[in-house]
Amino acid sequence: MKLSSGWEQSVYVLLILSQLPDKQTMNSQLLSERLGTSHSYLKKIIKLLVNEGLITSVPGKFGGFSLAKPLKEITFYDVFVAIEGRGKIFASQQLLKKFLGENEGKKAQKCAVTDSLDAIEDTLVTTLSSITLAQVFDQISSNYSLAELRDWVKINA
């Protein structure tokens, strides 16, 4: 499994938006320039975040985006679902019957590969759900000065 680049971009968009003063927004062009990402791709990512209720969209000439809820209420899993979708992470191709052959395949009930992937998925979902963006932001802010980011946000909000 590989997370798309959109997942990481989404995390940083949310972290930037968390620095906005109340009732302020930021447009997608500024966000893509700050992160050095494709504006067209970031717009698609932002739309997914809006659809999932993680950010709000304010239309109009002076519109933009803002957080829909605090970072402490947004987990890595919430971002994962917004970007990667709600389906199963690992979808079994049900190859056990073909692997066993025609006669033994008729008896096939339980697949060790599928069971293992289900266990891995459960662990991944639990881990992603246990990490909030507030925790990530706190770790970043304890390791680095955010003065430059905050100044940039003030100028561009």
N, C-alpha and C positions, 0 to 999 in steps of 0.2 A: 504494500500500500504506500502511496506517495501522496502527501497533501499538495494541493495546487498552490501556486504562488499567490493566488487570490486570498488564501487563508491568512498568510502572513501579512499581506497588504491590509486586509481587513482589521487585523489586530492593531496595526499602527494607526490606521484611520481612526479607530475608536479611541486609542490613547491620545491622539492629537485633539479630537473633538472633546475629550474630557477636560481639556485645558481652556475651553471657551468660557467666557463669562456668561452668566444666565441670560437667556433670551437672545444670544448671539449665534450666528451661523457662519459656516465657512463653505465656499463652493468647491466643487470637485477639481477644478483646474488648479487651484492653489494647493490642494492636497496632493495631486499627482506631481506637481512641480516640487513640492517639499520632499516627497518620497522618491522622486526620480523614476516614476513609473509611467506607463502608457496611460494617457488620459482616457482614451476610449475604453480600455480594459477596466480602469478604475471606476468609470461610470457604471459599468455592468455590475461590478462588485458592490458598489454603493447601493444600487437598486435592490440587490439581494438582501443587503443589510436592512434597508427600509422595509422590504416585504416581510422580513422576519421580526420586525418591531424593535430592532436594536438601535436604529437611528431614525430621526424624523426629517422630513423634507419640507422646506418652506419655499413655495414657488415665488416667482417674480424676479425683477431686476436685482433686488438686493437680498434675494433668497439664498438658500444653501442648506446645509445639513447640521444637525446637532444630535447629541446623544438622547435617546429616548428613555434611558434609565441609567442609574449610576453604575460605575465600573464594578462595584462589589456585587452587583446582581447579574453580571455578564460573565459566563464561564467560557473557557476554551471550547467546550462542547457546543455552546450556543453559537459561537462563530463557525464551528465546523458544520453544524446543521444548516446555517444560513448559506454557506458557500458550497458545500459538498452535497447537500440534500439530506432527506430523511430516510432514505432506503438503507438496507443492510450494507455495512461496510464491506464485508466479505460475502459474496454470493457464490454458493456452491454450484458447480456444474453437474452435480449428481453423477459423477463418473464411476462410482463404486461398482455398479452393476456391470458396466462395460469392462472395468478392470478385472472383475472376477470371472467374466465369461458367461455364456448363455445359461448353463446349468446352475452354477453356484450363484450367479447374479439374481436368479429368481428368489433365493433365500435372503438376499441382502435387505437388511432393516436399518441397521445403525452404521453410520460411516464415521470412522475415527478422524478423518481429515475434517469433515464438516463439524464434528463435535469440538475439535481443537480450534478451528477458526471461530466458532461461536464463543468459546472460552476467551480467546484473544480479544474478540470484539467487546465482550462484557468488561474485560479489564481496561481496554482502551477507553470505552465510554465512561467508566468510573473514574479513571485518571483525568481525562479531559474535563469531566464535570466537577472535579475537586479543585481546579485551578481557576481563580477569578482574575479578571483583568486588573482589579485593584491590587491583588498580590503581585502581579507582574509589574504594574506601575510603581509600586512601593520598592520593589527590588531594583528597578532601573534608577529610580530617584535616589536610592541609597548608594548607588555605585557611580552616578554621574550627576553633574550639574545640569539642571534643566533651564537655566537662565536664558540661554539662546533660544530655545524652543518657546518659552513663555513670551519673550520679546517679540518673536516672529508672530505668534498667535495674536498678541495685542495689536500689532501693526495690521494684520490681515483679517481680523474678525469684523 
